[in-house]
C-alpha cells in the first residue's frame, strides 16, 4: 500500500510492526544502544526510499535484516576507523553444552548476526520468520511460497546449519536449546518513542534526519548494492591451534592462522580487539582480500603483550605500526610497494621487531630513524576564543566523524593536543609541528566541505586549513623544520 499510494498510515504500521526486530539486529552488531537507534532510523529511511522494489520481494523481514546488518556494519566501521577505539567483544571459550535458554543466549549473542549472515537467503529468511518473528509454520510457508511441510523441513535444516556454524566458533548446543534461546531472547523492546521518531523521519525520506543518519542510509544502500555484484566476503574458518615441527609446517600453520583471523574481521566488519587478543601466536603479511580500507591498531590486552593487526592497509601504514611512528613522518628513499595488505603480529613477545623482520624478509625494506629538514606545517594559535576549540574539564576523550558527499563534521570531547594534531595530520597528509603552547584537554567542533567533485575523501587542503583557522583559531604555517623521520630503504 505504501509503495503504490505512499500511505503514511501504512508506513507507520510497517514501522510499528518491525521496529523491535530491526533495533535488536542493530544492537547485537553495534553493541551501542544510541548507535542502534540511529541505525534503526537509517534502515526505515532506506525502506521508504526503496519501497517500490522491496514490495516485490516475498519476505520483507529478510530485506530488513540485510539492510540493518549493512547499516550497522557501516556505522561501526566508520566509528572505529575514526575513533580508533578498541571494543571488547563478550566472547566465551570452551563452552559446554547446555539446554538453558538464558545460558545459551549469553554464549551465542556476540556471534548470532555473523552466523545468520553465513546462511543462504532462504534458510536465513526461514529462521527469521520462525524464531525472530515467531510465525507459525503455515505463515512461514506462505511467505516463502511453499507448503507448511516444506517450510518445516527448511527450518529444521537451516537450524542445524546454524548450530554447526556456532559449534565451529566454540558454542556447542543442541538444536532445540538453540531454537528456544533465539525465540525467547532475539527481539527486545526498542526504546520508547523510537517507532514514532523513525516513522516521521522515514516518511520524509530523511529530510529531518542528522547528517550521520543520512550517511548510514547511503552507506547501507551502497554496500547492499555492492554485495549483489561483487565477490562474496570470504567466510571465516576455525583457528588452527596445532604447532608444527618443520619450518614448512610452521609457516603453513602461521599462514592459516592469519587467514582465520583476517577472515573473521572481513566477515564481522567491526573492530573487535578480542579477536586479536585471543589469536594464537601468529606472524603474517599478505595482500588484502578486503574491498575496503578497514582498520589498523595495536595494544596489549589480557596477555599484557602489545600485538598488532592491520586490515586493508598501505605499506606506509604497516611500516608506521612496525616502527612505532606516525605515517606522516616516514621518508622513503626507495619506492614502496603499492596495494593494500593485511598483517598480524601476535607472538608472545617483541611483536614490533618481529613485524619489522617480516617486512624485511618479504619486501627487502628496513627503516632507521634520522633527523632531516622536512616540509612540515607549524601549528600556532591565532584566536584563543575560537568557538570550535574550547577548554574541556573531561578526563576522558571521545571523537566522532560524520560525513556525506558534501561535507565532514568532526566532534571531539576532552581531546588532548596530540589528538587534535592527529586529526590535522590525517586530513592534510602532512606532519604537524606543535608550536601552539596549548595544554590540557579541549572540546572540538569542525565542519568543512569536500571540494573535489566526484572524488570521495579528497578535498582542497587550503580550504581545510582556512576552516581550521576560522573555526578553531589555529593557523597551519608551511615551513621546513628539523624532524625525526623514519627513513625507509632497501636492506643491504
C-alpha positions as CSV (number, residue, x, y, z in Angstrom):
1,X,0.0,0.0,0.0
2,X,2.8,2.4,0.8
3,X,4.7,1.6,-2.4
4,X,1.5,2.1,-4.5
5,X,-0.1,5.1,-2.8
6,X,2.5,6.5,-0.4
7,X,0.1,5.9,2.5
8,X,1.7,7.4,5.7
9,X,-0.5,5.2,7.8
10,X,0.6,2.1,6.0
11,X,4.2,3.0,6.6
12,X,3.7,3.7,10.3
13,X,2.1,0.3,10.5
14,X,5.3,-1.2,8.9
15,X,7.5,0.7,11.4
16,X,5.4,-0.4,14.4
17,X,5.5,-4.0,13.2
18,X,9.2,-4.2,12.7
19,X,11.0,-1.6,14.9
20,X,11.7,-4.0,17.7
21,X,13.2,-6.6,15.3
22,X,15.4,-4.0,13.4
23,X,16.6,-2.4,16.6
24,X,17.5,-5.8,18.1
25,X,19.6,-6.8,15.0
26,X,21.3,-3.4,15.1
27,X,22.0,-3.7,18.8
28,X,23.6,-7.1,18.5
29,X,26.0,-5.8,15.9
30,X,26.7,-2.2,17.2
31,X,26.7,-3.1,20.9
32,X,25.7,0.5,21.5
33,X,22.1,1.5,22.1
34,X,22.3,5.1,20.8
35,X,24.1,3.8,17.7
36,X,21.5,1.0,17.3
37,X,18.7,3.7,17.4
38,X,20.4,5.6,14.6
39,X,20.8,2.5,12.5
40,X,17.1,1.7,13.0
41,X,16.2,5.1,11.7
42,X,18.5,4.7,8.8
43,X,17.1,1.4,7.8
44,X,13.5,2.6,7.7
45,X,14.5,5.7,5.7
46,X,16.2,3.3,3.3
47,X,13.0,1.2,3.2
48,X,11.0,4.4,2.4
49,X,13.3,5.2,-0.5
50,X,13.3,1.6,-1.9
51,X,9.7,0.6,-1.1
52,X,8.8,0.1,-4.7
53,X,11.5,-2.5,-5.1
54,X,11.1,-4.1,-1.7
55,X,7.4,-4.6,-2.2
56,X,8.2,-7.1,-5.0
57,X,10.2,-9.2,-2.5
58,X,8.4,-12.2,-0.9
59,X,9.9,-11.6,2.6
60,X,10.2,-8.0,3.9
61,X,11.8,-9.2,7.1
62,X,14.7,-10.7,5.1
63,X,15.3,-7.3,3.4
64,X,15.2,-5.6,6.8
65,X,17.7,-8.0,8.3
66,X,20.2,-7.4,5.5
67,X,19.7,-3.7,5.4
68,X,20.2,-3.5,9.2
69,X,23.3,-5.6,9.1
70,X,24.8,-3.4,6.3
71,X,23.8,-0.2,8.1
72,X,25.3,-1.4,11.4
73,X,28.4,-2.5,9.5
74,X,28.8,0.9,8.0
75,X,28.2,2.7,11.3
76,X,30.5,0.6,13.4
77,X,33.3,0.6,10.8
78,X,33.1,4.4,10.5
79,X,33.1,4.9,14.2
80,X,36.0,2.5,14.7
81,X,38.1,3.9,11.8
82,X,37.7,7.5,13.1
83,X,37.8,7.0,16.8
84,X,40.5,4.2,16.9
85,X,38.6,2.8,19.8
86,X,39.1,-0.9,20.6
87,X,35.9,-2.6,21.5
88,X,36.0,-5.7,23.6
89,X,33.6,-8.4,22.4
90,X,32.0,-10.6,25.0
91,X,33.1,-13.9,23.7
92,X,33.2,-17.1,25.8
93,X,35.6,-20.0,25.2
94,X,35.5,-23.7,26.0
95,X,31.7,-23.7,26.4
96,X,30.0,-26.9,27.5
97,X,26.7,-28.0,26.1
98,X,23.7,-26.6,28.0
99,X,19.9,-26.6,27.5
100,X,19.2,-23.5,29.5
101,X,17.9,-20.8,27.1
102,X,19.4,-17.9,29.1
103,X,22.9,-19.5,29.3
104,X,22.8,-20.5,25.6
105,X,21.8,-16.9,24.7
106,X,24.7,-15.4,26.6
107,X,27.0,-17.7,24.6
108,X,25.6,-17.0,21.1
109,X,24.7,-13.3,21.3
110,X,28.1,-12.0,20.2
111,X,28.1,-14.4,17.2
112,X,24.5,-14.6,16.1
113,X,24.3,-11.8,13.5
114,X,27.5,-13.1,11.9
115,X,26.4,-16.7,11.9
116,X,23.0,-15.8,10.4
117,X,24.7,-14.0,7.6
118,X,26.5,-17.1,6.6
119,X,23.3,-18.9,5.8
120,X,21.7,-18.8,2.4
121,X,18.9,-16.3,1.9
122,X,16.1,-18.8,2.0
123,X,17.4,-20.5,5.1
124,X,18.0,-17.2,6.8
125,X,14.5,-16.0,6.0
126,X,13.0,-19.2,7.3
127,X,14.7,-18.8,10.7
128,X,14.0,-15.1,10.9
129,X,10.3,-15.7,10.3
130,X,10.0,-18.7,12.6
131,X,12.2,-17.7,15.6
132,X,12.7,-14.0,15.4
133,X,9.2,-13.1,14.3
134,X,7.6,-16.1,15.9
135,X,5.5,-17.0,12.9
136,X,3.8,-20.4,12.7
137,X,4.7,-23.0,10.0
138,X,1.8,-22.0,7.8
139,X,2.8,-18.4,7.8
140,X,6.4,-19.2,7.1
141,X,5.4,-21.4,4.2
142,X,3.2,-18.7,2.8
143,X,5.9,-16.1,3.0
144,X,8.4,-18.4,1.3
145,X,6.0,-19.5,-1.4
146,X,6.0,-23.2,-0.2
147,X,3.9,-25.6,1.8
148,X,3.8,-26.0,5.5
149,X,5.7,-29.3,5.4
150,X,8.3,-27.9,3.2
151,X,8.7,-24.9,5.5
152,X,9.1,-27.2,8.4
153,X,11.9,-29.2,6.6
154,X,13.7,-26.0,5.6
155,X,13.6,-24.6,9.1
156,X,15.0,-27.9,10.5
157,X,17.8,-27.9,8.0
158,X,18.6,-24.2,8.5
159,X,18.6,-24.6,12.3
160,X,21.1,-27.4,12.0
161,X,23.3,-25.4,9.7
162,X,23.2,-22.5,12.2
163,X,24.1,-24.9,15.0
164,X,27.1,-26.2,13.1
165,X,28.3,-22.7,12.3
166,X,28.2,-21.8,16.0
167,X,29.8,-25.0,17.0
168,X,32.8,-24.1,14.8
169,X,33.0,-20.9,16.8
170,X,33.1,-22.8,20.1
171,X,29.4,-22.7,21.1
172,X,28.1,-26.3,21.2
173,X,24.4,-26.6,22.0
174,X,21.5,-28.8,20.9
175,X,19.3,-27.5,18.1
176,X,16.2,-27.4,20.4
177,X,18.0,-25.3,23.0
178,X,19.3,-23.0,20.3
179,X,15.8,-22.5,18.9
180,X,14.4,-21.8,22.4
181,X,17.2,-19.3,23.2
182,X,16.6,-17.4,19.9
183,X,12.8,-17.3,20.1
184,X,13.0,-16.2,23.7
185,X,15.7,-13.6,23.5
186,X,16.3,-12.4,20.0
187,X,13.9,-9.4,19.9
188,X,13.9,-6.8,22.6
189,X,11.6,-3.8,23.0
190,X,13.0,-0.7,21.4
191,X,13.3,2.5,23.4
192,X,10.0,4.3,24.0
193,X,9.2,6.8,21.2
194,X,11.7,5.3,18.7
195,X,8.9,4.0,16.4
196,X,7.3,7.4,16.2
197,X,10.5,9.2,15.6
198,X,11.6,6.7,12.9
199,X,8.2,6.7,11.2
200,X,8.3,10.5,10.9
201,X,11.9,10.7,9.7
202,X,11.4,7.8,7.2
203,X,8.1,9.2,5.8
204,X,10.0,12.4,5.0
205,X,12.8,10.3,3.3
206,X,15.3,11.6,5.9
207,X,14.7,15.3,5.4
208,X,14.8,15.8,9.2
209,X,17.5,13.3,10.0
210,X,21.0,14.1,11.1
211,X,24.0,14.0,8.7
212,X,25.3,10.9,10.4
213,X,22.0,9.1,9.9
214,X,21.9,10.0,6.3
215,X,25.4,8.8,5.9
216,X,24.3,5.4,7.3
217,X,21.4,5.3,4.9
218,X,23.7,6.0,1.9
219,X,26.4,3.6,3.1
220,X,23.9,0.8,3.8
221,X,22.4,1.1,0.3
222,X,25.8,1.2,-1.3
223,X,27.0,-1.9,0.5
224,X,23.8,-3.8,-0.3
225,X,24.2,-2.9,-4.0
226,X,27.9,-3.8,-3.9
227,X,27.1,-7.2,-2.3
228,X,24.9,-8.2,-5.2
229,X,27.6,-7.6,-7.8
230,X,30.9,-8.3,-6.1
231,X,32.5,-11.5,-4.9
232,X,31.1,-12.7,-1.6
233,X,33.1,-11.9,1.6
234,X,35.4,-14.7,2.4
235,X,33.8,-17.0,5.0
236,X,35.5,-17.4,8.4
237,X,37.4,-20.6,9.2
238,X,38.3,-22.1,12.6
239,X,41.5,-21.1,14.2
240,X,44.3,-23.7,13.9
241,X,45.8,-24.3,17.3
242,X,48.2,-27.0,16.3
243,X,52.0,-26.5,16.1
244,X,54.4,-27.8,13.5
245,X,57.8,-29.4,13.8
246,X,59.4,-28.3,10.5
247,X,59.9,-24.9,9.0
248,X,57.5,-25.5,6.2
249,X,54.8,-26.8,8.6
250,X,55.2,-23.8,10.9
251,X,54.9,-21.3,8.0
252,X,51.8,-23.1,6.7
253,X,50.2,-23.1,10.1
254,X,51.0,-19.4,10.7
255,X,49.5,-18.6,7.3
256,X,46.3,-20.5,8.1
257,X,46.1,-18.9,11.5
258,X,46.4,-15.5,9.9
259,X,43.8,-16.3,7.3
260,X,41.4,-17.3,10.1
261,X,41.9,-14.0,12.0
262,X,41.6,-11.9,8.8
263,X,38.5,-13.8,7.6
264,X,36.8,-13.1,10.9
265,X,37.5,-9.4,10.5
266,X,36.3,-9.4,6.9
267,X,33.0,-11.1,7.9
268,X,32.4,-9.3,11.2
269,X,33.1,-5.9,9.8
270,X,33.8,-4.4,13.2
271,X,36.9,-3.5,15.1
272,X,36.9,-6.3,17.7
273,X,40.2,-6.3,19.7
274,X,39.3,-9.6,21.4
275,X,39.9,-11.4,18.1
276,X,43.5,-10.1,18.1
277,X,43.9,-10.5,21.9
278,X,42.8,-14.2,21.7
279,X,44.7,-15.0,18.4
280,X,47.2,-17.8,18.6
281,X,50.9,-16.9,18.1
282,X,50.9,-15.7,14.5
283,X,53.1,-13.5,12.3
284,X,52.0,-12.9,8.7
285,X,51.7,-10.3,5.9
286,X,49.5,-10.9,2.8
287,X,47.7,-8.9,0.1
288,X,44.3,-8.0,1.4
289,X,41.1,-9.6,0.3
290,X,39.0,-6.8,1.7
291,X,37.3,-4.4,-0.7
292,X,37.7,-1.6,1.9
293,X,40.4,0.0,3.9
294,X,39.4,-1.2,7.3
295,X,41.5,-0.9,10.5
296,X,44.9,-0.9,12.0
297,X,45.5,-1.0,15.7
298,X,47.8,-2.3,18.3
299,X,47.5,-2.8,22.0
300,X,48.1,-5.0,25.0
301,X,45.1,-7.0,26.2
302,X,44.9,-9.6,28.9
303,X,48.3,-11.0,28.0
304,X,50.0,-7.7,28.6
305,X,51.9,-8.1,25.4
306,X,51.5,-5.5,22.6
307,X,50.0,-7.1,19.5
308,X,49.4,-5.5,16.1
309,X,46.9,-6.0,13.3
310,X,46.0,-4.2,10.1
311,X,43.3,-5.0,7.5
312,X,43.4,-3.3,4.1
313,X,46.4,-1.1,4.9
314,X,49.0,0.6,2.8
315,X,52.7,-0.3,3.1
316,X,53.3,3.1,4.8
317,X,50.7,2.4,7.5
318,X,52.2,-1.0,8.1
319,X,55.7,0.5,8.5
320,X,54.3,3.1,10.9
321,X,52.9,0.4,13.1
322,X,56.0,-1.8,13.0
323,X,58.4,1.1,13.9
324,X,56.0,3.0,16.2
325,X,56.0,6.3,14.3
326,X,53.3,8.4,12.6
327,X,52.9,7.5,8.9
328,X,53.3,11.2,8.2
329,X,56.9,11.1,9.5
330,X,58.1,8.4,7.1
331,X,60.6,9.3,4.3
332,X,61.1,6.6,1.7
333,X,64.4,6.6,-0.1
334,X,63.1,3.7,-2.3
335,X,59.7,3.2,-3.9
336,X,57.3,1.4,-1.6
337,X,55.2,-1.5,-2.9
338,X,51.7,-0.4,-4.0
339,X,48.5,-2.0,-3.0
340,X,46.9,-2.9,0.4
341,X,47.9,-5.5,2.9
342,X,46.7,-7.4,5.9
343,X,49.2,-8.1,8.7
344,X,49.2,-9.6,12.1
345,X,51.9,-9.9,14.8
346,X,50.5,-11.8,17.9
347,X,53.6,-13.5,19.2
348,X,54.4,-14.0,22.9
349,X,56.8,-11.0,22.8
350,X,58.7,-8.5,20.6
351,X,55.9,-8.1,18.0
352,X,57.2,-4.8,16.7
353,X,60.7,-6.3,16.0
354,X,59.0,-9.4,14.5
355,X,56.9,-7.3,12.1
356,X,60.0,-5.3,11.1
357,X,61.8,-8.5,10.3
358,X,58.9,-9.9,8.3
359,X,58.7,-6.7,6.3
360,X,62.4,-7.1,5.6
361,X,62.0,-10.8,4.6
362,X,59.1,-10.2,2.3
363,X,59.9,-6.8,0.8
364,X,63.5,-6.2,1.5
365,X,62.7,-3.0,3.3
366,X,64.3,-1.6,6.6
367,X,63.8,1.6,8.5
368,X,66.1,3.8,10.5
369,X,65.4,7.0,12.4
370,X,67.1,10.1,11.3
371,X,66.6,13.9,11.8
372,X,66.1,15.6,8.5
373,X,65.0,19.1,7.3
374,X,61.4,18.3,6.3
375,X,58.4,20.1,4.8
376,X,56.0,20.5,7.8
377,X,53.1,22.5,8.9
378,X,53.7,24.5,12.1
379,X,50.7,24.8,14.4
380,X,50.2,28.3,16.0
381,X,47.3,29.9,17.8
382,X,45.6,32.9,16.2
383,X,42.4,33.1,18.2
384,X,42.2,31.6,21.7
385,X,38.4,32.3,21.8
386,X,37.5,30.5,18.6
387,X,34.1,28.7,19.1
388,X,35.3,25.4,17.7
389,X,38.1,24.8,20.2
390,X,37.3,25.3,23.9
391,X,38.9,24.0,27.1
392,X,37.3,20.9,28.5
393,X,37.1,19.5,32.0
394,X,36.6,16.0,30.8
395,X,39.2,13.5,31.7
396,X,38.2,11.0,29.0
397,X,38.1,11.7,25.3
398,X,35.7,10.9,22.5
399,X,35.9,11.6,18.8
400,X,33.1,11.3,16.2
401,X,33.4,11.8,12.5
402,X,30.2,12.3,10.4
403,X,30.3,12.8,6.7
404,X,28.3,12.8,3.5
405,X,29.0,13.6,-0.2
406,X,29.4,17.3,0.5
407,X,30.9,17.8,4.0
408,X,32.5,16.3,7.0
409,X,31.7,17.2,10.6
410,X,34.2,16.3,13.5
411,X,33.2,16.5,17.1
412,X,35.6,15.8,19.9
413,X,35.3,15.9,23.7
414,X,38.2,16.0,26.2
415,X,40.8,15.8,23.4
416,X,44.5,16.3,24.3
417,X,46.5,18.4,22.0
418,X,48.1,15.3,20.4
419,X,44.7,14.1,19.3
420,X,43.9,17.5,17.7
421,X,47.3,17.3,15.9
422,X,46.4,13.7,14.8
423,X,43.1,15.0,13.2
424,X,45.0,17.7,11.4
425,X,47.7,15.3,10.1
426,X,45.1,12.8,8.9
427,X,43.3,15.4,6.8
428,X,46.4,17.2,5.5
429,X,48.6,14.1,5.0
430,X,51.5,16.0,6.4
431,X,53.5,16.2,9.6
432,X,52.3,19.0,12.0
433,X,54.8,20.5,14.5
434,X,53.2,21.9,17.6
435,X,54.2,25.5,18.5
436,X,50.8,26.5,19.8
437,X,51.7,26.3,23.5
438,X,48.3,24.7,24.1
439,X,48.0,22.4,27.1
440,X,45.2,20.4,28.7
441,X,42.1,19.0,27.0
442,X,39.7,20.5,24.6
443,X,36.2,20.2,23.1
444,X,36.4,20.4,19.3
445,X,33.9,21.1,16.6
446,X,35.0,21.4,13.0
447,X,33.0,21.3,9.8
448,X,34.3,21.6,6.3
449,X,33.3,20.7,2.7
450,X,34.5,18.3,0.1
451,X,35.6,20.4,-2.8
452,X,36.9,17.9,-5.3
453,X,33.7,16.7,-7.1
454,X,33.4,13.0,-7.8
455,X,36.4,12.0,-5.7
456,X,35.5,10.7,-2.3
457,X,37.6,11.7,0.7
458,X,39.6,14.3,-1.3
459,X,39.3,18.0,-0.8
460,X,41.1,21.3,-1.1
461,X,43.6,21.3,1.7
462,X,44.0,25.1,1.6
463,X,40.2,25.3,2.2
464,X,40.6,22.9,5.1
465,X,43.4,25.0,6.6
466,X,41.1,28.0,6.3
467,X,38.3,26.2,8.1
468,X,40.7,25.3,10.9
469,X,41.7,28.9,11.2
470,X,38.2,30.3,11.2
471,X,36.6,27.7,13.5
472,X,39.4,26.5,15.7
473,X,41.6,29.7,15.7
474,X,44.6,27.6,14.7
475,X,47.0,28.5,12.0
476,X,49.0,26.0,10.0
477,X,52.1,27.6,8.6
478,X,54.1,25.8,5.9
479,X,57.8,25.5,6.9
480,X,60.9,23.5,6.7
481,X,62.0,22.2,10.1
482,X,64.4,19.5,11.5
483,X,62.2,16.5,12.1
484,X,62.9,12.9,13.3
485,X,61.6,10.7,10.5
486,X,61.8,7.0,9.7
487,X,64.0,6.6,6.6
488,X,62.9,3.5,4.7
489,X,65.5,2.0,2.4
490,X,66.5,-1.3,0.8
491,X,68.1,-3.8,3.1
492,X,71.8,-4.3,2.4
